[in-house]
Amino acid sequence: MGKKSSDLNKAGVEELSNDKPVLYKILNSKDENIYTGVAKRGRVTDRLKEHLPGAKDAVRGGKKVVIVQKPSITDAEKSESRIIKNSQPSQNIKGK
């Protein structure tokens, strides 16, 4: 499946694919994963905009986003769970 990255800003988010479920990682200026999440097909752009500064679910220090398209939301959720368990991104809240 496709993998793509862009700056974590409105213009960058709008250029990302929205046609498949995705796993996404938000990276800081040191390219460290600070947040991992998933978005359903058709909602990728909207979900990522929720992480921009000033938004309801903003990720502090996020500079770049990397998405990996998945065949299903279930596959994306399995990858998300594994990544959070292994790398413990600083802004993922446990139990959420």
C-alpha positions, 0 to 999 in steps of 0.5 A, spaced: 500 500 500 502 507 499 506 511 503 506 518 503 509 524 508 507 531 508 508 537 512 503 538 518 499 544 516 493 545 512 496 545 505 500 539 506 494 535 509 490 536 503 495 533 498 494 526 502 490 521 499 483 520 502 481 514 498 483 508 503 484 507 511 490 509 513 495 509 519 499 515 520 504 518 525 506 525 527 513 526 527 517 532 531 522 536 528 527 531 530 523 526 526 521 522 532 514 519 532 510 523 537 503 520 535 500 515 532 493 514 529 488 511 524 483 514 519 477 511 516 477 512 508 474 518 506 476 522 513 483 522 512 484 529 511 479 531 516 482 527 522 489 530 520 486 537 521 484 535 528 491 535 530 493 542 527 495 547 532 489 550 535 484 544 533 480 540 538 485 534 538 492 538 537 498 535 537 504 539 540 510 539 536 508 536 530 512 538 524 510 532 519 505 527 518 507 520 514 501 516 512 501 508 510 494 506 506 491 500 509 486 495 506 482 496 511 481 500 518 482 493 522 489 492 519 490 500 520 488 499 527 492 493 528 498 496 526 496 502 530 496 498 536 503 495 535 506 501 534 504 504 540 505 498 544 513 498 541 514 505 541 510 509 546 509 516 542 509 521 547 502 524 545 498 518 545 494 517 551 493 510 554 486 507 554 484 512 549 
